[in-house]
Amino acid sequence: MSKGYLIFAQNTESVDYVRQAYTQALSIKHTQPNINSVSLCTIGKVDKRYQKGFDNIIQIPDKDDAKDSAWKIENRWKALKMSPYEETVVLDADMLFTSNVEHWWDNLEKQDISFTGNVLDYRHNVVTDDFYRKAFTKNDLPNVYSGFYYFKKSQPTADFFKVFQNVVHNWGEFYSAVCPKNKPPRVSIDVSAAVAAKILGIEDTICNTFTTFVHMKPAILDWEHRRPKWYGNLAVNLLDNLDLVVGNMIQQPIFHYVESDFLTEDMVKKYESKVL
């Protein structure tokens, strides 16, 4: 059965998400020796430099739902339709794999669809602060993190994505009905997936506890004083062997750096020199 990773990346005027996806693909190929097929979902031409990082480059079909969006997330409900794999892990573009997590697939394949339910800070402590997640805690939604989630092609997965699509397209109505407390002011893939799970009655099984990633959103890092960019507070070093050291901690297993300008050209070239 085919397995692989799917990354959505649509560039904006200010952020090169394809570059981020390309570097993530190199990090996957560096750390995942057996499951390392990576497909890019995008719109438009991809620079030749970046093409070599992907096994498949798939143009997002039908109408571009993210055409007028700043975050370019509205097409992500199309993941099932676009994936060339029987089993798929969907990823945010701004992440780096720092160790081998292939053993996760053994547990993931026992389910039809499964989202990460807990994330870590850079010290590898489980994040409990709900600063960004009050819509979840106030409305009893499953703690879905769509930065890493798995699905296999099956009828239950198709049922989920049908509802997921409807929620993304009509998020205002669904959020008012299902999560009126601290209702998000714009569409969120995390919230939309959680709402879909609740509608389907699978909120108790949609999240797992064995997949995770380091999440560098600043308000959950437990700092009394912080600069606008988290890396202004911490020393960062990508070693020649591609170990990522942040605040004197080697980062594992996946690092969600959030800030687009964290990824320097020197970092990209280090991955290229090691992987290609």
LOSE-290196 format. One record per residue (C-alpha): x negated, y negated, z negated; residue number from 0; residue in three letters. Coordinates in steps of 0.2 Angstrom, whole numbers, plus 2048, in hexadecimal, padded with zeros to 3 digits. Each point is the difference from the previous one (the first is absolute). Layout:
N
<node c1="X" c2="Y" c3="Z" i="NUM" aa="ALA"/>
...
//
This chain:
276
<node c1="800" c2="800" c3="800" i="0" aa="MET"/>
<node c1="7F9" c2="7EF" c3="805" i="1" aa="SER"/>
<node c1="7FB" c2="7F4" c3="7F3" i="2" aa="LYS"/>
<node c1="7FA" c2="7EE" c3="800" i="3" aa="GLY"/>
<node c1="801" c2="7EE" c3="7FB" i="4" aa="TYR"/>
<node c1="80A" c2="7F2" c3="807" i="5" aa="LEU"/>
<node c1="7FC" c2="7EE" c3="7FE" i="6" aa="ILE"/>
<node c1="80B" c2="7F1" c3="806" i="7" aa="PHE"/>
<node c1="7F6" c2="7F1" c3="805" i="8" aa="ALA"/>
<node c1="807" c2="7F1" c3="809" i="9" aa="GLN"/>
<node c1="7F5" c2="7F1" c3="800" i="10" aa="ASN"/>
<node c1="805" c2="7EE" c3="7FB" i="11" aa="THR"/>
<node c1="7F8" c2="7F0" c3="804" i="12" aa="GLU"/>
<node c1="7F6" c2="800" c3="7F0" i="13" aa="SER"/>
<node c1="7FE" c2="813" c3="7FC" i="14" aa="VAL"/>
<node c1="7F8" c2="80D" c3="80B" i="15" aa="ASP"/>
<node c1="809" c2="80F" c3="7F9" i="16" aa="TYR"/>
<node c1="7F9" c2="80C" c3="80E" i="17" aa="VAL"/>
<node c1="7EF" c2="7FC" c3="7FA" i="18" aa="ARG"/>
<node c1="805" c2="806" c3="7EF" i="19" aa="GLN"/>
<node c1="808" c2="80F" c3="807" i="20" aa="ALA"/>
<node c1="7F1" c2="804" c3="80A" i="21" aa="TYR"/>
<node c1="7F5" c2="7FF" c3="7F0" i="22" aa="THR"/>
<node c1="80C" c2="80B" c3="7F7" i="23" aa="GLN"/>
<node c1="7FF" c2="80D" c3="80D" i="24" aa="ALA"/>
<node c1="7ED" c2="800" c3="7FF" i="25" aa="LEU"/>
<node c1="802" c2="802" c3="7ED" i="26" aa="SER"/>
<node c1="80C" c2="80F" c3="803" i="27" aa="ILE"/>
<node c1="7F4" c2="808" c3="80C" i="28" aa="LYS"/>
<node c1="7F2" c2="7FE" c3="7F4" i="29" aa="HIS"/>
<node c1="808" c2="807" c3="7F1" i="30" aa="THR"/>
<node c1="80D" c2="80D" c3="807" i="31" aa="GLN"/>
<node c1="7F6" c2="80E" c3="809" i="32" aa="PRO"/>
<node c1="80F" c2="80B" c3="805" i="33" aa="ASN"/>
<node c1="80F" c2="7F4" c3="801" i="34" aa="ILE"/>
<node c1="7FA" c2="7F1" c3="808" i="35" aa="ASN"/>
<node c1="80B" c2="7FC" c3="80F" i="36" aa="SER"/>
<node c1="806" c2="7EE" c3="800" i="37" aa="VAL"/>
<node c1="80D" c2="7F8" c3="80B" i="38" aa="SER"/>
<node c1="803" c2="7ED" c3="802" i="39" aa="LEU"/>
<node c1="811" c2="7F9" c3="802" i="40" aa="CYS"/>
<node c1="7FF" c2="7EF" c3="808" i="41" aa="THR"/>
<node c1="806" c2="7F4" c3="80D" i="42" aa="ILE"/>
<node c1="7F5" c2="7FA" c3="80E" i="43" aa="GLY"/>
<node c1="7EE" c2="803" c3="806" i="44" aa="LYS"/>
<node c1="7F3" c2="807" c3="7F4" i="45" aa="VAL"/>
<node c1="7EE" c2="7FA" c3="801" i="46" aa="ASP"/>
<node c1="7F5" c2="80D" c3="807" i="47" aa="LYS"/>
<node c1="7F5" c2="7FF" c3="7F0" i="48" aa="ARG"/>
<node c1="80F" c2="806" c3="7F6" i="49" aa="TYR"/>
<node c1="807" c2="80D" c3="80C" i="50" aa="GLN"/>
<node c1="7F2" c2="80C" c3="7FB" i="51" aa="LYS"/>
<node c1="806" c2="801" c3="7EE" i="52" aa="GLY"/>
<node c1="811" c2="808" c3="805" i="53" aa="PHE"/>
<node c1="805" c2="811" c3="806" i="54" aa="ASP"/>
<node c1="810" c2="7F8" c3="807" i="55" aa="ASN"/>
<node c1="806" c2="7EE" c3="803" i="56" aa="ILE"/>
<node c1="813" c2="7FF" c3="801" i="57" aa="ILE"/>
<node c1="80A" c2="7F1" c3="806" i="58" aa="GLN"/>
<node c1="80E" c2="7FC" c3="7F4" i="59" aa="ILE"/>
<node c1="810" c2="804" c3="80A" i="60" aa="PRO"/>
<node c1="810" c2="7F7" c3="803" i="61" aa="ASP"/>
<node c1="803" c2="7EE" c3="7FA" i="62" aa="LYS"/>
<node c1="7F2" c2="7F9" c3="7F5" i="63" aa="ASP"/>
<node c1="809" c2="7FE" c3="7EF" i="64" aa="ASP"/>
<node c1="7F1" c2="7F6" c3="7F9" i="65" aa="ALA"/>
<node c1="7FE" c2="7F4" c3="80E" i="66" aa="LYS"/>
<node c1="804" c2="7F1" c3="7F5" i="67" aa="ASP"/>
<node c1="7F9" c2="807" c3="7F0" i="68" aa="SER"/>
<node c1="7F1" c2="7FA" c3="7F7" i="69" aa="ALA"/>
<node c1="7FC" c2="811" c3="7F8" i="70" aa="TRP"/>
<node c1="804" c2="80B" c3="80F" i="71" aa="LYS"/>
<node c1="809" c2="80E" c3="7F6" i="72" aa="ILE"/>
<node c1="811" c2="801" c3="808" i="73" aa="GLU"/>
<node c1="7FB" c2="80D" c3="80C" i="74" aa="ASN"/>
<node c1="7FA" c2="80D" c3="7F3" i="75" aa="ARG"/>
<node c1="811" c2="809" c3="800" i="76" aa="TRP"/>
<node c1="7FA" c2="807" c3="811" i="77" aa="LYS"/>
<node c1="7F3" c2="80B" c3="7F8" i="78" aa="ALA"/>
<node c1="809" c2="810" c3="802" i="79" aa="LEU"/>
<node c1="804" c2="7FC" c3="812" i="80" aa="LYS"/>
<node c1="7EE" c2="7FB" c3="804" i="81" aa="MET"/>
<node c1="7F6" c2="80D" c3="7F7" i="82" aa="SER"/>
<node c1="7F7" c2="80D" c3="80B" i="83" aa="PRO"/>
<node c1="7FE" c2="80C" c3="7F1" i="84" aa="TYR"/>
<node c1="80B" c2="80D" c3="7F8" i="85" aa="GLU"/>
<node c1="7FA" c2="7F9" c3="7EF" i="86" aa="GLU"/>
<node c1="7FB" c2="7EE" c3="7FE" i="87" aa="THR"/>
<node c1="7F9" c2="7F4" c3="7F3" i="88" aa="VAL"/>
<node c1="805" c2="7EE" c3="804" i="89" aa="VAL"/>
<node c1="7F3" c2="7F3" c3="7F9" i="90" aa="LEU"/>
<node c1="7FF" c2="7ED" c3="7FE" i="91" aa="ASP"/>
<node c1="7F2" c2="7F9" c3="80B" i="92" aa="ALA"/>
<node c1="7F7" c2="7F7" c3="7F3" i="93" aa="ASP"/>
<node c1="7F9" c2="810" c3="7F7" i="94" aa="MET"/>
<node c1="7F0" c2="80A" c3="7FF" i="95" aa="LEU"/>
<node c1="7FE" c2="812" c3="7FC" i="96" aa="PHE"/>
<node c1="7F1" c2="802" c3="7F4" i="97" aa="THR"/>
<node c1="801" c2="813" c3="7FD" i="98" aa="SER"/>
<node c1="807" c2="810" c3="806" i="99" aa="ASN"/>
<node c1="813" c2="802" c3="7FC" i="100" aa="VAL"/>
<node c1="804" c2="80E" c3="80C" i="101" aa="GLU"/>
<node c1="806" c2="80B" c3="7F1" i="102" aa="HIS"/>
<node c1="80F" c2="7F4" c3="7FE" i="103" aa="TRP"/>
<node c1="807" c2="808" c3="810" i="104" aa="TRP"/>
<node c1="802" c2="811" c3="7F8" i="105" aa="ASP"/>
<node c1="80D" c2="7F8" c3="7F4" i="106" aa="ASN"/>
<node c1="807" c2="7F4" c3="80C" i="107" aa="LEU"/>
<node c1="805" c2="80D" c3="80D" i="108" aa="GLU"/>
<node c1="80C" c2="808" c3="7F3" i="109" aa="LYS"/>
<node c1="80B" c2="7F1" c3="802" i="110" aa="GLN"/>
<node c1="809" c2="7F8" c3="80F" i="111" aa="ASP"/>
<node c1="7FC" c2="7EE" c3="7FB" i="112" aa="ILE"/>
<node c1="7F5" c2="7F9" c3="7F1" i="113" aa="SER"/>
<node c1="7FA" c2="7EF" c3="7FB" i="114" aa="PHE"/>
<node c1="7F2" c2="7FB" c3="7F4" i="115" aa="THR"/>
<node c1="809" c2="7FC" c3="7F0" i="116" aa="GLY"/>
<node c1="7F1" c2="7F9" c3="7F6" i="117" aa="ASN"/>
<node c1="7F1" c2="7F5" c3="804" i="118" aa="VAL"/>
<node c1="7F0" c2="7FB" c3="7F7" i="119" aa="LEU"/>
<node c1="7F6" c2="7F1" c3="7FD" i="120" aa="ASP"/>
<node c1="7ED" c2="7FF" c3="805" i="121" aa="TYR"/>
<node c1="7FC" c2="807" c3="7EE" i="122" aa="ARG"/>
<node c1="80B" c2="80F" c3="805" i="123" aa="HIS"/>
<node c1="80D" c2="7FD" c3="7F3" i="124" aa="ASN"/>
<node c1="812" c2="803" c3="805" i="125" aa="VAL"/>
<node c1="809" c2="7F0" c3="803" i="126" aa="VAL"/>
<node c1="80F" c2="7FD" c3="7F5" i="127" aa="THR"/>
<node c1="803" c2="7ED" c3="802" i="128" aa="ASP"/>
<node c1="80F" c2="7FD" c3="80A" i="129" aa="ASP"/>
<node c1="7FC" c2="7EE" c3="805" i="130" aa="PHE"/>
<node c1="803" c2="805" c3="813" i="131" aa="TYR"/>
<node c1="80C" c2="80D" c3="7FC" i="132" aa="ARG"/>
<node c1="80F" c2="7F9" c3="7F6" i="133" aa="LYS"/>
<node c1="80C" c2="804" c3="80E" i="134" aa="ALA"/>
<node c1="7FB" c2="813" c3="7FC" i="135" aa="PHE"/>
<node c1="801" c2="7FF" c3="7ED" i="136" aa="THR"/>
<node c1="80F" c2="7F5" c3="7FF" i="137" aa="LYS"/>
<node c1="80A" c2="80A" c3="80C" i="138" aa="ASN"/>
<node c1="7FA" c2="812" c3="7FB" i="139" aa="ASP"/>
<node c1="7F8" c2="803" c3="812" i="140" aa="LEU"/>
<node c1="7F3" c2="80D" c3="803" i="141" aa="PRO"/>
<node c1="7EF" c2="7F9" c3="7FF" i="142" aa="ASN"/>
<node c1="7FC" c2="802" c3="812" i="143" aa="VAL"/>
<node c1="7F0" c2="7FA" c3="807" i="144" aa="TYR"/>
<node c1="800" c2="801" c3="813" i="145" aa="SER"/>
<node c1="7EE" c2="7FD" c3="802" i="146" aa="GLY"/>
<node c1="7FE" c2="813" c3="800" i="147" aa="PHE"/>
<node c1="80E" c2="80C" c3="803" i="148" aa="TYR"/>
<node c1="802" c2="811" c3="809" i="149" aa="TYR"/>
<node c1="80E" c2="808" c3="80A" i="150" aa="PHE"/>
<node c1="802" c2="80F" c3="80A" i="151" aa="LYS"/>
<node c1="80C" c2="801" c3="80F" i="152" aa="LYS"/>
<node c1="810" c2="808" c3="7F9" i="153" aa="SER"/>
<node c1="812" c2="7FC" c3="7FE" i="154" aa="GLN"/>
<node c1="7FF" c2="7F9" c3="7EF" i="155" aa="PRO"/>
<node c1="7F2" c2="7F4" c3="806" i="156" aa="THR"/>
<node c1="80B" c2="7FB" c3="80F" i="157" aa="ALA"/>
<node c1="80E" c2="7FC" c3="7F4" i="158" aa="ASP"/>
<node c1="7F5" c2="7F5" c3="7F6" i="159" aa="PHE"/>
<node c1="7F9" c2="7F6" c3="80E" i="160" aa="PHE"/>
<node c1="812" c2="7FD" c3="807" i="161" aa="LYS"/>
<node c1="805" c2="7F8" c3="7F0" i="162" aa="VAL"/>
<node c1="7EF" c2="7F8" c3="7FE" i="163" aa="PHE"/>
<node c1="802" c2="7F8" c3="811" i="164" aa="GLN"/>
<node c1="811" c2="7F9" c3="7FB" i="165" aa="ASN"/>
<node c1="7FA" c2="7F9" c3="7F0" i="166" aa="VAL"/>
<node c1="7F1" c2="7F7" c3="809" i="167" aa="VAL"/>
<node c1="80C" c2="7F9" c3="80D" i="168" aa="HIS"/>
<node c1="80D" c2="7FA" c3="7F3" i="169" aa="ASN"/>
<node c1="7F5" c2="7FD" c3="7F1" i="170" aa="TRP"/>
<node c1="80A" c2="7F1" c3="7F9" i="171" aa="GLY"/>
<node c1="810" c2="80A" c3="7FF" i="172" aa="GLU"/>
<node c1="7F8" c2="810" c3="7F9" i="173" aa="PHE"/>
<node c1="7F5" c2="7F7" c3="7F3" i="174" aa="TYR"/>
<node c1="80F" c2="7F6" c3="7FA" i="175" aa="SER"/>
<node c1="809" c2="810" c3="7FD" i="176" aa="ALA"/>
<node c1="7F3" c2="80C" c3="7F9" i="177" aa="VAL"/>
<node c1="7F3" c2="7F4" c3="7F9" i="178" aa="CYS"/>
<node c1="808" c2="7EF" c3="7FC" i="179" aa="PRO"/>
<node c1="7F5" c2="7FD" c3="7F1" i="180" aa="LYS"/>
<node c1="7F0" c2="7F7" c3="805" i="181" aa="ASN"/>
<node c1="805" c2="803" c3="812" i="182" aa="LYS"/>
<node c1="7F1" c2="7FD" c3="80C" i="183" aa="PRO"/>
<node c1="802" c2="7F1" c3="80B" i="184" aa="PRO"/>
<node c1="7FA" c2="809" c3="80F" i="185" aa="ARG"/>
<node c1="800" c2="812" c3="807" i="186" aa="VAL"/>
<node c1="7F4" c2="80B" c3="7F7" i="187" aa="SER"/>
<node c1="7FB" c2="812" c3="806" i="188" aa="ILE"/>
<node c1="7FD" c2="806" c3="7EE" i="189" aa="ASP"/>
<node c1="811" c2="7FA" c3="7FB" i="190" aa="VAL"/>
<node c1="809" c2="806" c3="810" i="191" aa="SER"/>
<node c1="7F9" c2="811" c3="7FE" i="192" aa="ALA"/>
<node c1="805" c2="800" c3="7ED" i="193" aa="ALA"/>
<node c1="812" c2="7FA" c3="805" i="194" aa="VAL"/>
<node c1="801" c2="80E" c3="80D" i="195" aa="ALA"/>
<node c1="7FB" c2="80D" c3="7F4" i="196" aa="ALA"/>
<node c1="80D" c2="7FA" c3="7F3" i="197" aa="LYS"/>
<node c1="80E" c2="800" c3="80D" i="198" aa="ILE"/>
<node c1="7FB" c2="812" c3="805" i="199" aa="LEU"/>
<node c1="7FF" c2="806" c3="7EE" i="200" aa="GLY"/>
<node c1="7EE" c2="805" c3="801" i="201" aa="ILE"/>
<node c1="7F9" c2="7F2" c3="7F4" i="202" aa="GLU"/>
<node c1="7FA" c2="80D" c3="7F4" i="203" aa="ASP"/>
<node c1="7F5" c2="80A" c3="80C" i="204" aa="THR"/>
<node c1="7FB" c2="7F3" c3="80D" i="205" aa="ILE"/>
<node c1="7F0" c2="7FB" c3="7F7" i="206" aa="CYS"/>
<node c1="7F1" c2="80B" c3="7FB" i="207" aa="ASN"/>
<node c1="7F3" c2="7FE" c3="7F2" i="208" aa="THR"/>
<node c1="7F1" c2="807" c3="809" i="209" aa="PHE"/>
<node c1="7FD" c2="7F4" c3="80E" i="210" aa="THR"/>
<node c1="7FA" c2="7EF" c3="7FB" i="211" aa="THR"/>
<node c1="7F5" c2="7F1" c3="805" i="212" aa="PHE"/>
<node c1="7F7" c2="7F1" c3="7F9" i="213" aa="VAL"/>
<node c1="80B" c2="7F1" c3="802" i="214" aa="HIS"/>
<node c1="7F7" c2="7EF" c3="7FF" i="215" aa="MET"/>
<node c1="80F" c2="7F4" c3="7FF" i="216" aa="LYS"/>
<node c1="7F9" c2="7F3" c3="7F3" i="217" aa="PRO"/>
<node c1="80E" c2="7FF" c3="7F4" i="218" aa="ALA"/>
<node c1="7FF" c2="812" c3="7FB" i="219" aa="ILE"/>
<node c1="7EE" c2="800" c3="7FC" i="220" aa="LEU"/>
<node c1="802" c2="7FA" c3="7EE" i="221" aa="ASP"/>
<node c1="7F5" c2="7F0" c3="802" i="222" aa="TRP"/>
<node c1="803" c2="7F1" c3="7F5" i="223" aa="GLU"/>
<node c1="7F7" c2="7F5" c3="80D" i="224" aa="HIS"/>
<node c1="7FF" c2="804" c3="812" i="225" aa="ARG"/>
<node c1="7FB" c2="7F8" c3="810" i="226" aa="ARG"/>
<node c1="80C" c2="7FF" c3="80F" i="227" aa="PRO"/>
<node c1="7F7" c2="80F" c3="808" i="228" aa="LYS"/>
<node c1="7FD" c2="80F" c3="7F5" i="229" aa="TRP"/>
<node c1="7EE" c2="803" c3="807" i="230" aa="TYR"/>
<node c1="7FC" c2="7EF" c3="7F9" i="231" aa="GLY"/>
<node c1="800" c2="808" c3="7EF" i="232" aa="ASN"/>
<node c1="7F7" c2="810" c3="804" i="233" aa="LEU"/>
<node c1="7EF" c2="806" c3="808" i="234" aa="ALA"/>
<node c1="803" c2="80A" c3="80F" i="235" aa="VAL"/>
<node c1="7F4" c2="80B" c3="809" i="236" aa="ASN"/>
<node c1="802" c2="80D" c3="80E" i="237" aa="LEU"/>
<node c1="7F1" c2="80B" c3="7FF" i="238" aa="LEU"/>
<node c1="7F7" c2="808" c3="80F" i="239" aa="ASP"/>
<node c1="809" c2="811" c3="7FC" i="240" aa="ASN"/>
<node c1="810" c2="7F6" c3="800" i="241" aa="LEU"/>
<node c1="804" c2="802" c3="7EE" i="242" aa="ASP"/>
<node c1="80A" c2="7F0" c3="7FB" i="243" aa="LEU"/>
<node c1="7FB" c2="7F8" c3="7F0" i="244" aa="VAL"/>
<node c1="80B" c2="7F3" c3="7F8" i="245" aa="VAL"/>
<node c1="7FD" c2="7F9" c3="7EF" i="246" aa="GLY"/>
<node c1="7F2" c2="80D" c3="7FD" i="247" aa="ASN"/>
<node c1="80D" c2="80E" c3="803" i="248" aa="MET"/>
<node c1="7FF" c2="80C" c3="80F" i="249" aa="ILE"/>
<node c1="811" c2="7FF" c3="808" i="250" aa="GLN"/>
<node c1="80B" c2="810" c3="802" i="251" aa="GLN"/>
<node c1="80A" c2="807" c3="809" i="252" aa="PRO"/>
<node c1="807" c2="7F2" c3="80B" i="253" aa="ILE"/>
<node c1="7FD" c2="7EE" c3="7FE" i="254" aa="PHE"/>
<node c1="80E" c2="7F4" c3="805" i="255" aa="HIS"/>
<node c1="7F7" c2="7EF" c3="801" i="256" aa="TYR"/>
<node c1="80F" c2="7F5" c3="805" i="257" aa="VAL"/>
<node c1="7F6" c2="7F1" c3="804" i="258" aa="GLU"/>
<node c1="7FD" c2="800" c3="813" i="259" aa="SER"/>
<node c1="7EF" c2="7F6" c3="7FF" i="260" aa="ASP"/>
<node c1="7F9" c2="80D" c3="7F4" i="261" aa="PHE"/>
<node c1="7FC" c2="80B" c3="80F" i="262" aa="LEU"/>
<node c1="7F0" c2="7F8" c3="806" i="263" aa="THR"/>
<node c1="7F7" c2="803" c3="811" i="264" aa="GLU"/>
<node c1="7F1" c2="807" c3="7F7" i="265" aa="ASP"/>
<node c1="80C" c2="80D" c3="7F8" i="266" aa="MET"/>
<node c1="808" c2="805" c3="810" i="267" aa="VAL"/>
<node c1="7EF" c2="802" c3="808" i="268" aa="LYS"/>
<node c1="7FA" c2="80B" c3="7F1" i="269" aa="LYS"/>
<node c1="80F" c2="80C" c3="804" i="270" aa="TYR"/>
<node c1="7FC" c2="800" c3="813" i="271" aa="GLU"/>
<node c1="7EE" c2="804" c3="7FD" i="272" aa="SER"/>
<node c1="804" c2="80E" c3="7F4" i="273" aa="LYS"/>
<node c1="80F" c2="808" c3="809" i="274" aa="VAL"/>
<node c1="7FE" c2="7FC" c3="813" i="275" aa="LEU"/>
//
